Amino acid sequence: MMKARRGWTVAVRDPSGGIQLKREPLKELPRHLRLPLVRGVVTLYHTLSIGIRALEYSASAAFPEEEQAGRGSIAFSIVLAVALAVVLFILVPLYAAKLLGMALPSVAESSLLFNLADGVVRVAVFLVYVVGIGFWSEMRRIFEYHGAEHKVIHAFEAGLGPSPGEAKSQSPLHPRCGTSFLMIVMVVSILVFSFIPKAWPFLGKFLARVVLIPLIAGVSYEVLKLSDRRKDNPLVRLLVLPGLMLQRLTTREPDEAQLEVAARALTEVLAMEEE
């Protein structure tokens, strides 16, 4: 799937070996939705919305009709995924930090130490999760397509053209990747959650973390954009390194057929920009 300013496309390899394509235009956001912090939340919402539509299309193009999931099943899967994310990445780290605070009074008494412990557990849970799903053969194939997307984008940004041949030698890691965004989110969350009063009860701290998700997303988006604008700065390159290292878990080396699919998606979205 490729997204540009004026549209997005998704290319899918169908059972016959051909490439099916979906393309949709995008309207420009109103000025008040392009303000700093606000645009990050709006972009995240749009990305999730487009991602769901892209998944629906890819399922219909890649599988026979009798094997496809209905809209009800897809909606249930999304709700379940959101609930699982809240439990794994908010509730579990918070409860682990609470238990650590009971064992080490210094953690319970310091808001900074408490939220640092919470953040470290969150990163650990995320790493275990990504490594675990990496053993699933279907997910490994998705990671290969993820690497293919990055390679063709690198080739295009280097002025080589979005072709499989030009993209093959490029890196499967990219600083603007969603994986890097997630790493920034986890770091920013430690800082933002530090402002939650330590005297609040456990339920209050949990609900505050849920409510603060849009703010964290907005701040993280601005950090990602700033790191892209200052990517030649040695300090910025050092700061984005953890996100690139994390991408080694979420990308794999693609084959030429996968590069062809990614190149087709990018070619089409560039054509939409020209149109």
C-alpha positions in Angstrom: 0.0 0.0 0.0 1.3 3.5 -0.9 -0.1 6.8 0.2 0.7 10.3 -1.2 -0.9 13.7 -0.8 -3.6 13.3 -3.4 -4.4 9.6 -3.2 -3.5 6.1 -2.1 -3.1 2.7 -3.9 -2.8 -0.9 -2.9 -1.5 -3.6 -5.2 -2.2 -7.3 -4.6 -0.8 -10.5 -6.2 -3.9 -12.5 -7.1 -4.1 -16.4 -7.3 -3.5 -16.3 -11.1 -0.2 -14.5 -10.6 -1.5 -11.1 -11.9 -1.5 -7.8 -10.0 -4.8 -6.3 -8.9 -4.9 -2.6 -8.1 -7.1 -0.3 -6.1 -6.7 3.4 -6.1 -8.6 6.1 -4.3 -8.2 9.9 -4.3 -7.7 11.9 -1.0 -9.1 15.3 -0.2 -6.8 17.9 1.2 -7.3 18.4 4.9 -8.8 21.8 6.0 -6.3 24.3 7.4 -7.4 23.8 11.0 -6.7 20.1 10.8 -3.1 20.7 9.5 -2.0 22.5 12.7 0.9 21.0 14.6 -0.2 18.2 17.0 -3.7 18.1 15.5 -2.4 16.8 12.1 -0.7 13.9 13.8 -3.9 12.6 15.3 -5.8 13.2 12.0 -3.1 11.4 10.0 -3.1 8.5 12.3 -6.9 8.2 12.0 -6.7 8.4 8.2 -3.9 5.9 8.0 -5.8 3.4 10.1 -9.0 4.0 8.0 -7.1 3.5 4.8 -5.3 0.5 6.2 -8.6 -1.2 7.0 -9.9 -0.6 3.5 -6.6 -1.8 2.0 -6.9 -5.0 4.0 -10.5 -5.6 2.8 -9.5 -5.1 -0.8 -6.4 -7.3 -0.5 -8.4 -10.1 1.0 -11.0 -10.0 -1.8 -8.3 -9.9 -4.5 -5.9 -12.5 -3.0 -8.4 -15.2 -1.8 -11.4 -17.0 -3.4 -14.7 -15.6 -2.5 -15.6 -18.6 -0.2 -12.5 -18.0 1.9 -13.0 -14.3 2.5 -14.1 -12.9 5.8 -17.3 -10.9 6.0 -17.4 -7.3 7.2 -18.7 -8.5 10.6 -15.7 -10.7 11.1 -13.3 -7.8 10.0 -15.0 -5.4 12.4 -14.8 -7.9 15.3 -11.1 -8.5 14.5 -10.5 -4.7 14.7 -12.3 -4.3 18.0 -10.4 -7.4 19.4 -7.1 -6.0 18.2 -7.7 -2.6 19.8 -8.7 -4.3 23.1 -5.6 -6.5 23.0 -3.4 -3.5 22.3 -4.8 -1.6 25.3 -4.3 -4.6 27.5 -0.8 -5.5 26.3 0.7 -2.0 25.9 -1.1 0.0 28.6 -2.6 -2.2 31.3 0.1 -4.8 31.6 3.1 -2.3 31.7 1.2 -0.2 34.3 0.4 -3.2 36.5 4.0 -4.4 36.2 5.2 -0.9 37.3 2.8 -1.0 40.2 4.2 -4.4 41.3 7.7 -3.1 41.0 6.8 -0.1 43.1 5.5 -2.5 45.8 8.9 -4.2 45.8 11.0 -1.1 45.5 9.6 1.9 47.4 11.8 4.3 45.4 9.9 3.4 42.2 6.5 4.1 43.9 7.7 7.4 45.3 9.2 8.8 42.1 6.9 9.6 39.2 9.8 9.6 36.8 11.1 6.1 38.0 7.5 4.7 38.0 6.8 5.8 34.4 10.3 4.8 33.3 9.6 1.3 34.6 6.2 1.4 32.8 7.9 2.4 29.6 10.6 -0.2 29.8 8.0 -2.9 30.3 6.0 -1.5 27.4 9.0 -1.7 25.0 9.8 -5.2 26.3 6.2 -6.4 25.7 6.3 -4.9 22.2 9.6 -6.6 21.3 8.4 -10.0 22.6 5.2 -9.5 20.6 7.0 -8.6 17.3 9.5 -11.4 17.7 6.7 -13.9 18.5 4.5 -13.1 15.4 7.7 -13.2 13.3 7.6 -17.0 13.7 4.3 -17.1 11.9 4.9 -17.9 8.2 2.1 -15.6 6.9 3.5 -12.7 9.0 7.0 -13.3 7.7 5.6 -12.9 4.2 3.9 -9.6 5.3 7.3 -8.4 6.6 8.8 -9.2 3.2 6.3 -7.0 1.5 7.0 -4.4 4.1 10.7 -4.5 3.1 9.6 -4.3 -0.6 7.7 -1.1 0.1 10.8 0.5 1.7 13.1 -0.6 -1.0 11.1 0.9 -3.9 10.6 4.1 -1.9 14.3 4.4 -1.4 14.9 3.8 -5.1 12.4 6.6 -6.0 13.9 9.0 -3.5 17.3 8.4 -4.8 16.1 9.3 -8.3 16.5 5.7 -9.7 12.8 5.1 -10.4 10.4 2.7 -8.6 11.4 -0.4 -10.6 12.2 -3.9 -9.0 15.6 -3.8 -10.6 16.6 -0.4 -9.2 15.0 -1.2 -5.8 16.7 -4.6 -5.3 20.0 -3.1 -4.0 18.2 -0.6 -1.6 17.8 -1.0 2.2 14.6 -2.5 3.5 14.8 0.0 6.4 13.3 3.5 6.2 13.3 6.3 8.8 9.6 7.3 8.1 8.3 3.8 8.7 5.4 3.2 11.0 7.7 0.9 13.1 9.9 3.9 13.8 6.8 5.9 14.7 5.8 3.3 17.3 9.3 3.5 18.9 8.9 7.3 19.1 5.4 6.8 20.6 6.8 4.6 23.4 9.5 7.1 24.2 7.2 10.1 24.2 4.7 8.2 26.3 7.2 7.9 29.1 7.6 11.7 29.2 3.9 12.5 28.9 2.8 9.9 31.5 5.3 11.4 33.9 2.9 14.3 34.4 0.2 12.0 35.8 0.2 12.5 39.5 1.7 9.6 41.4 -1.0 9.9 44.1 -3.8 8.9 41.6 -5.3 5.5 42.0 -4.5 2.7 39.6 -7.7 3.1 37.7 -7.2 6.8 37.3 -3.7 6.2 36.0 -5.0 3.7 33.5 -7.8 5.9 32.2 -5.4 8.9 31.9 -3.1 6.8 29.7 -6.0 5.9 27.4 -7.2 9.6 27.2 -3.6 10.8 26.5 -3.1 8.6 23.4 -4.1 11.3 20.9 -1.7 13.8 22.5 1.1 11.2 22.4 0.3 10.5 18.7 0.3 14.2 17.9 3.7 14.8 19.6 5.2 11.7 18.1 4.2 12.7 14.6 5.8 16.1 15.0 9.0 14.4 16.2 8.9 12.0 13.2 8.5 14.9 10.7 11.3 16.9 12.4 13.7 13.9 12.3 13.0 13.6 8.5 13.7 17.3 7.9 17.0 17.1 9.9 18.0 13.6 8.8 21.5 14.7 7.8 22.2 15.9 11.3 24.5 13.4 13.1 22.5 13.7 16.4 19.2 13.1 14.6 20.7 10.0 12.8 21.6 8.7 16.3 18.1 9.4 17.6 16.4 7.5 14.8 18.8 4.5 15.0 16.6 2.6 17.6 13.6 2.8 15.2 15.7 1.5 12.3 17.0 -1.3 14.5 13.5 -2.2 15.4 12.6 -2.4 11.7 15.0 -5.4 11.4 12.2 -7.3 13.2 9.4 -6.0 11.1 11.0 -6.2 7.6 12.5 -9.1 5.7 14.4 -9.2 2.4 11.7 -9.4 -0.4 11.9 -11.4 -3.6 11.6 -9.9 -7.1 7.9 -10.7 -7.4 7.2 -8.8 -4.2 9.3 -5.9 -5.3 7.2 -5.8 -8.5 4.0 -5.5 -6.5 5.4 -2.7 -4.4 6.7 -0.9 -7.5 3.3 -1.1 -9.2 1.6 0.5 -6.1 4.1 3.3 -6.0 4.0 3.9 -9.8 0.2 4.2 -9.6 0.2 6.6 -6.7 2.8 8.8 -8.4 0.5 8.8 -11.5 -2.3 10.0 -9.3 -0.2 12.9 -8.1 0.6 13.9 -11.7 -3.1 13.7 -12.6 
